[in-house]
Amino acid sequence: MGERLTKQDIDKIQAEIDERKFVIRPKAIEEVKVTRAQGDLSENFEYHEAKKFKNQNEGRIRYLERMLKNAQVVDDSSASDEIGINNTVTVYFEEDDCEEVYRLVTSIRGDSTKNLVSIESPIGKALLGRKVGDRVSVTVSPDYSYYLVVRKIENTEDDPSLKIKKF
C-alpha cells in the first residue's frame, strides 16, 4: 500500500511532475550541453554540477511518479461535527493541563513544527472521526499512552500554501 493522498495532494504532485518535466528538465539538459562544451570534463566543476542537478531532477520525477502510481486516494470530506483530514482541532491534554491546536493532514504534508499532524501518526489515528467532547486515548507505544479531550473542530479549506515534503 502506498501513501494515503487526497485529490488535492495528487493535483499538487502532478503539477510538480509537470513543472519538472516540461520546465526544469529542458533547462537542465541545456545547462549540461553548455557546460560540456567548456572543455576538459575531468576538471569541469560546472559540468559535474549541471549533471548532478539534472540527475536529482530525474530522481525526483521518478519518486513522485512512483508515489502517484501506488497512492491510495482518501476522501478529505467529513461531517461538520467530526474530525477529518484538513480539520483544525483544539485538544486538551489532561496529563499536562494544557490545550494545543493541530491540523490533521496526509503524511506527506505532516510537519510537527507547524502543528500539522499526519493521519498516520498516533495522535492523528486517534483523533480521526472523533467529535467534540470525546475523551481519546493516544497509544504511543505498548508501554505508554495518554488521554486528551477534543474541545473544538474547525472545518478548514485546503490551504494552497501547504507544501508537499521534499525528500
C-alpha positions as CSV (number, residue, x, y, z in Angstrom):
1,M,0.0,0.0,0.0
2,G,1.3,3.5,-0.9
3,E,0.8,6.9,0.6
4,R,-2.7,8.0,1.6
5,L,-3.3,11.1,-0.5
6,T,-6.2,13.4,-1.0
7,K,-7.3,14.6,-4.5
8,Q,-5.6,18.0,-3.7
9,D,-2.3,16.2,-2.9
10,I,-2.5,14.3,-6.1
11,D,-3.1,17.5,-8.1
12,K,-0.1,19.2,-6.4
13,I,2.2,16.3,-7.0
14,Q,1.1,16.1,-10.7
15,A,1.7,19.9,-11.0
16,E,5.3,19.4,-9.6
17,I,5.9,16.5,-12.0
18,D,4.7,18.6,-15.0
19,E,6.9,21.5,-13.9
20,R,10.0,19.3,-13.5
21,K,9.4,17.5,-16.9
22,F,8.4,20.5,-19.1
23,V,10.3,23.4,-17.5
24,I,13.2,22.3,-15.3
25,R,14.2,19.2,-17.4
26,P,14.9,21.2,-20.7
27,K,16.8,23.8,-18.8
28,A,18.9,21.2,-17.0
29,I,19.7,19.4,-20.3
30,E,20.7,22.6,-21.9
31,E,22.9,23.5,-19.0
32,V,24.7,20.1,-19.3
33,K,25.3,20.8,-23.0
34,V,26.6,24.3,-22.4
35,T,29.0,23.2,-19.6
36,R,30.1,20.1,-21.6
37,A,31.4,22.4,-24.4
38,Q,33.6,24.3,-21.9
39,G,36.5,21.8,-22.2
40,D,38.2,19.1,-20.2
41,L,35.3,17.2,-18.4
42,S,37.6,15.8,-15.7
43,E,38.3,19.3,-14.3
44,N,35.0,21.0,-15.3
45,F,33.1,21.6,-12.0
46,E,30.2,23.4,-13.7
47,Y,29.6,20.3,-15.9
48,H,29.6,18.0,-12.9
49,E,27.2,20.3,-11.0
50,A,24.9,20.5,-14.0
51,K,24.8,16.7,-14.4
52,K,24.2,16.3,-10.7
53,F,21.2,18.8,-10.8
54,K,19.8,17.0,-13.9
55,N,20.0,13.6,-12.2
56,Q,18.4,15.0,-9.0
57,N,15.5,16.3,-11.0
58,E,15.1,13.0,-12.8
59,G,15.2,11.2,-9.4
60,R,12.5,13.5,-8.0
61,I,10.3,12.9,-11.1
62,R,10.6,9.1,-10.7
63,Y,9.9,9.3,-6.9
64,L,6.8,11.4,-7.4
65,E,5.5,9.2,-10.3
66,R,6.0,6.1,-8.2
67,M,4.2,7.8,-5.3
68,L,1.2,8.5,-7.5
69,K,1.2,5.0,-9.0
70,N,1.0,3.5,-5.6
71,A,-1.2,6.1,-3.9
72,Q,-4.4,5.3,-2.1
73,V,-6.9,8.1,-2.6
74,V,-8.6,9.2,0.6
75,D,-11.6,11.4,0.9
76,D,-11.0,14.6,2.8
77,S,-14.6,15.4,3.5
78,S,-16.1,14.8,6.9
79,A,-19.2,15.6,8.8
80,S,-19.2,19.1,10.3
81,D,-19.2,17.6,13.8
82,E,-16.4,15.1,13.4
83,I,-12.6,15.3,12.8
84,G,-11.4,14.6,9.3
85,I,-8.5,15.4,7.0
86,N,-7.7,19.2,6.8
87,N,-9.7,19.9,10.0
88,T,-8.2,22.1,12.7
89,V,-8.7,20.6,16.1
90,T,-8.2,22.1,19.6
91,V,-7.5,19.4,22.1
92,Y,-6.9,19.4,25.9
93,F,-4.1,17.2,27.3
94,E,-5.3,16.0,30.7
95,E,-1.8,15.0,31.9
96,D,-0.3,18.4,31.1
97,D,-3.3,20.6,31.8
98,C,-2.9,22.5,28.5
99,E,-4.5,23.0,25.1
100,E,-3.0,22.5,21.7
101,V,-4.3,23.2,18.2
102,Y,-3.5,20.8,15.4
103,R,-4.4,20.4,11.8
104,L,-4.8,16.8,10.5
105,V,-3.2,16.3,7.1
106,T,-1.9,13.4,5.0
107,S,1.5,12.0,5.8
108,I,3.3,13.8,3.0
109,R,2.2,17.2,4.5
110,G,2.9,16.4,8.1
111,D,5.1,18.9,9.9
112,S,5.2,19.0,13.7
113,T,6.9,22.4,13.8
114,K,3.7,23.9,12.2
115,N,1.3,21.6,14.2
116,L,0.4,19.7,11.0
117,V,-0.3,16.2,12.3
118,S,-0.3,13.3,10.0
119,I,-3.3,11.0,9.9
120,E,-0.7,8.2,10.1
121,S,0.7,9.4,13.4
122,P,-0.6,8.0,16.8
123,I,-2.4,11.2,17.6
124,G,-3.8,11.5,14.1
125,K,-5.1,8.0,14.1
126,A,-6.7,8.5,17.5
127,L,-8.4,11.8,16.5
128,L,-9.7,10.8,13.1
129,G,-13.5,10.5,13.2
130,R,-13.9,11.8,16.8
131,K,-16.3,14.5,17.9
132,V,-16.2,17.5,20.4
133,G,-16.2,16.2,23.9
134,D,-14.7,12.8,23.1
135,R,-12.0,11.6,25.5
136,V,-9.4,10.0,23.3
137,S,-6.6,7.5,24.3
138,V,-3.5,8.0,22.2
139,T,-1.2,5.0,22.3
140,V,2.4,5.9,21.5
141,S,3.9,2.5,22.4
142,P,2.8,-0.7,24.1
143,D,4.1,0.8,27.4
144,Y,2.8,4.4,27.1
145,S,-0.5,6.1,26.2
146,Y,-2.1,9.3,27.3
147,Y,-5.6,10.9,27.2
148,L,-6.8,14.1,25.6
149,V,-10.2,15.7,25.1
150,V,-11.5,17.1,21.9
151,R,-12.5,20.8,22.6
152,K,-13.2,22.3,19.2
153,I,-13.3,21.2,15.5
154,E,-12.9,23.7,12.6
155,N,-13.6,22.6,9.1
156,T,-10.9,24.4,7.2
157,E,-10.4,24.6,3.4
158,D,-7.3,23.1,1.8
159,D,-4.5,25.6,2.2
160,P,-2.6,26.1,-1.0
161,S,0.5,27.2,1.0
162,L,0.8,23.7,2.4
163,K,3.7,22.1,0.6
164,I,4.4,18.5,-0.3
165,K,7.6,17.3,1.5
166,K,10.8,17.2,-0.5
167,F,12.8,14.1,0.0
